[in-house]
Amino acid sequence: MLVLRALSKRQLSNVKNSAACYQARKLTAQTNAKTAEPKSDLTKDFQTSKLPAALPKKPKREPFAKNLFIGEFDYNFLTYPEPQHVDRYNEFEELFSPIRAYLESLNPEEFEDGIPPHVLQKLREFKIFGARISEDYQGINLLDSEYIKVLEAAGKVPTLGIFLLKQGVPAINLFNKYGTVEQKFKYLPKIATGQVIPTIAVTEKNSGPAAKHFMTTASLTLDDKQWVLDGEKTFVANGLVADVFIVFAHAFQGGTMEKRPETISAFIVDKNTKGVQVVPDSETVGLKGYTTGKLIMKNVHIPSENILGEVGNGAQQLVENFSENRHYIGAIMIAILKDLLNKLTEDNIHRKHFNCMFYETESAQYVFTKLMGAIYAMESVLYLTTSLQDMYENPDVILEMAVTEKFCVQECLNLLQESLWLAGPKATLLIHPYERILRDVYSLTYSEISLIDTNIYSGLLGVQNCGKAYAEGIKKARNPLLFPVDMIKKHFFDTNHLNLHLEEYLHPSLQECADFCDRCILKLQECTQEILIRHGTEVGKKHMDMQRLSDMVSQIYAYVAVVGRASRSYCIGNRNSDAEIKLCMVLAYRMQQRVFQLAEDIKNSEFSNGDHLSRELSKIHFEQKKYIFENPLQRNY
Amino acid sequence: MFSKIITHSFRFLNRESLEFRLVSKYNTRYISCSAIQFSHKQKEKGYEDDVKNQTENEITNAKEINEPVVNDDTSKEIQKHINKNQQLRIIDRPRFVGKKIIKSEKEDKQKEDDTEWYQYDEEHEKEPEEKSDEEKDKQMSKYTQDIITNSLVKAKNKNKEAFLECIRMYERSSGKKRERVAFVYGAMKYMKEFGVHKDLSVYKKLIEVFPKETMVPTNYFQTLFMHYPREQYCCISLLEQMEDNGVIPDPETETILLNIFGQNGIPLEKFWKMMYWMPKFRNLNPWPVPKPLPNDPLELAKLAMIKISSVDVESSISVHQTEDIEDSIDKTWVVSAMAPKQKELLLKHDKNTPIYVEGPFKIYVATESVDYFILRAEPLKNRKFPEMNTDDVDKIPNPYLDTHTTEVILPPSVHEQFDGTFFAVCATGMSTKDSLLSWIRCLQKDNPILGDIPIIFTLRNVVSEKKNLIDGGIKSEESRKLASGLENVNESVTDKEC
């Protein structure tokens, strides 16, 4: 109904006006950018084919997603960003188009037994291994938003996508941030030219999500010239092909294994050092060709300068690794879903359903729209997050990253389940690609990330922010008898409303959708406060509420990205941008409904929504360690 | 006396208050109650006087005609019965006469009646067996007494078969109608002795001693004034015994009871109450035990250890044979329970502070007790507890982003109590000091740190071993320590000796 109403109201005459407003805002942004001098051309001589320098970064802004929890909205984020200068954009496209063409021509079946050497060779020629390495070290220094495009293109073969991701992100981030100049000069050029593949080794047999309880140890030899490493690491990405490992271990400086100072540090270990052994993990269901391995180190001596950062820096590095490399996986998810959508279309176009074509039935149309919508939303979110990273100086986007990852993975899993019935029995046949897609997605989601941890983590980030902002008010609300006056004020004079007037920043066709956002953000803010009032600092233990908050904020963030993108597209007249507007309306409605439902769950409190009883039931279950209920036909006498 | 009777009749009347009001209005309480009471006295007496003359038919006839017809006071046939049967004659007479008769004729018996009514009350409320036993035995005829003495008291094989044989004997006997109440009471006493006190089928056989249909009330007033109260009380105490032993009756029992007492009988009420509650209680035990309970002490010990270690869901049970341990003297088994969390606590334990092996303590598995021992350390002094003001919402911790773990004070686990930190529990086959030493050695395989911690054995009287030691004299270092442990003198057994 709503969508229809919006459509009927739509007047194209409005387009020009608002497009003009939009252009005006863009112009001011660009003039701001121009005032800052572009980077000096010092590094230009190093290489012949060099992209134009990126735009200088804008000053740091307040975090966007975190502030949604306190009802603050930064309108800057509603304008879908253009992170590069137009010259750079064009040149990158030129550079990228042969790469894309090559990556799309690859046949996934070739990758069953590992990445074929000719592919690696081709990638070296394209300099993809140096994508995130500065030009000083023979890389091509792509922006994050550009690198995502590469990953997305490679993600058509998920094995290759994840291989590139693991090669290009975690280890190189650590080198870039913590490596000394010597270390950079020693390793980065080799990595950029593809001679050496780096990886990081974190997980151990019994370590949890925080990954701090390590049993691997590193001790200095008496002459202080060498570190001696001992221990085992599991699930080392690219373990079998990697040549340089960044190993996290306890740097021993006295104390015992049980009582020791917390001195986790990162060490660079070459594969051919004596005592290093890599054993393949058992075969995975999907992602054939991508290998993880077990790294076994027995009395490994490495020179003392091979420590990355300082002793005890490791914990910080791990936290950064945990929080800042999350969203890249979304690119692969998008690629997989696009692949699925194309294949489903191909298969269903000639299918009949009673006396009409299958694609004309409403049920099929609904699922196809949903698939389109999901991919659209995932793209919007992912490119918004990476653009923010590129545009602002040292941005606080860890919540955006977590939310992006969560949104992409969750949508991908849901959509896979919902759309696979369109393939019919073909979904189970080995000759069709569906089965491989299914396996790949499952391996990708379950081996790489824990969705629940992401949810709780992102919920906590928001709640922390809200707690800091409203500490005083919440303290009063938690102790109504100590602050009676405030309570009375709150009850009788508090008017909870939020009017952001988003429509002023959007194309008029999207006016209907703009209102959704106010209500959703208001709900999010109220729910967060309510949870804080109920549980105080114990909120971290309320995992279900944290997950709900995380769901809510991810829906709102996706909504902002989608609306901004559709508005921009329509204003600049991209192909099919009118369809984008329609899709945007559908998505906005669904997201709003989802947020309302989650808010309802939270408002109902744990005693109505089943959380409390679930806790009790699960306790009984674990006491008995098996399914506890009797057969329905069981007689007691 | 009077009030006793009234309260007694009230107990059954107040179920239906309307009826009660009706009765009290016409002031019939005294007469009716006395009549019933008297008739029962008569019945019992009559049994002894002429066993052979009175057939079952006569009794049923009398019952059938009993009240409705008699009150009409018209039929001549009934007049005959009245002449025959004193019981009916009394009821038949006008009320004031009835009163008189009871007082005059039975004046000397009145005291006895009093006590008996009183006993019925007691019997129903509490101590159904003890108080009434002697009385029952007195009332029991020689014949029934013989059956019980011969087949139950003097039985050689005290098993189910023998018990059923006794019931069969009684049912075969010609005088079976007479002393069924006494017989059932007598038989109930011996059930435990024969090991059939938890056997539903035996209870059903016992209930079936009562005749079918004879005692089903046929009219309103019979129901109101508790038809055949002695039989009903007897059946109730039988059901009570079932309840005490946790025997849940089955639908067949209901049919039997219905056939005997009719649907308004008090035993039926008791039965329905039992069927309401007993199945509900049946599965409430969080540590279910197999039925019947195993006799093997090892199995019992395992059950006991599972029970006591269930505070921590992670804990696991392991069974060791002391034969596998070098230098062990007692060859027996050890059931040990330990959780991973307890292992961690042991690792963190200060090596200079001793830990104690204490016991034996008792734990019950259903009706059996099992001795167990614990490995305990004194609670940490000055232990810090996590302090957090839940109102400080600007300091919400985010464990995913914490770079340090040691700053956080964790709340104590379930194993760290105010009276000590508990590392492990065990039960051994012999509960001797040596078997406990073997236990510590078994634990040491998984927890090498036990080798570095001084362990003190503080055991309470283990009688058998103490005797042995005194007899054998104190010879070795080892046995000296054992003795010292038994005398409650703490002495440390250090690393090497373990």
Contacts between the chains, C-beta under 8 A, distances in Angstrom:
chain1	res1	chain2	res2	distance
A	209	B	400	6.8
A	210	B	399	6.1
A	210	B	400	6.4
A	210	B	402	7.1
A	210	B	405	7.9
A	212	B	405	5.7
A	213	B	405	7.6
A	258	B	347	5.6
A	258	B	348	6.0
A	259	B	348	7.8
A	262	B	403	7.9
A	262	B	404	5.4
A	262	B	405	6.6
A	262	B	406	6.0
A	315	B	403	3.7
A	315	B	404	6.8
A	316	B	403	5.4
A	318	B	403	8.0
A	319	B	400	7.8
A	319	B	401	5.4
A	319	B	402	7.9
A	319	B	403	5.9
A	322	B	400	6.7
A	322	B	401	7.8
A	323	B	400	7.7
A	323	B	401	6.8
A	453	B	400	7.2
A	456	B	400	7.7
A	457	B	398	7.4
A	457	B	400	4.5
A	460	B	396	7.1
A	460	B	398	4.8
A	460	B	400	7.0
A	461	B	398	6.9
A	463	B	396	6.1
A	464	B	396	4.9
A	464	B	398	6.0
A	467	B	393	3.7
A	467	B	394	5.3
A	467	B	395	7.7
A	467	B	396	5.0
A	468	B	394	4.7
A	470	B	393	7.4
A	471	B	392	7.3
A	471	B	393	5.4
A	471	B	394	3.9
A	474	B	391	7.6
A	474	B	393	4.9
A	475	B	391	4.7
A	475	B	392	7.7
A	475	B	393	7.1
A	478	B	390	7.7
A	478	B	391	5.4
A	479	B	391	6.9
A	532	B	393	5.2
A	535	B	390	7.6
A	536	B	390	3.3
A	536	B	391	5.6
A	536	B	392	7.7
A	536	B	393	6.1
A	537	B	388	5.9
A	537	B	389	7.4
A	537	B	390	4.9
A	537	B	391	7.6
A	537	B	392	5.9
A	537	B	393	6.0
A	537	B	395	6.5
A	537	B	396	5.3
A	537	B	397	7.5
A	538	B	390	5.8
A	539	B	393	8.0
A	539	B	396	6.2
A	540	B	396	6.4
A	540	B	397	6.1
A	540	B	398	7.1
A	540	B	399	6.9
A	622	B	313	4.8
A	623	B	286	7.1
A	623	B	310	6.6
A	623	B	313	6.0
A	625	B	313	7.0
A	636	B	279	4.4
A	636	B	282	6.3
A	636	B	283	7.2
A	637	B	248	4.8
A	637	B	249	7.7
A	637	B	250	6.2
A	637	B	275	7.2
A	637	B	278	7.6
A	637	B	279	5.1
A	637	B	282	7.8
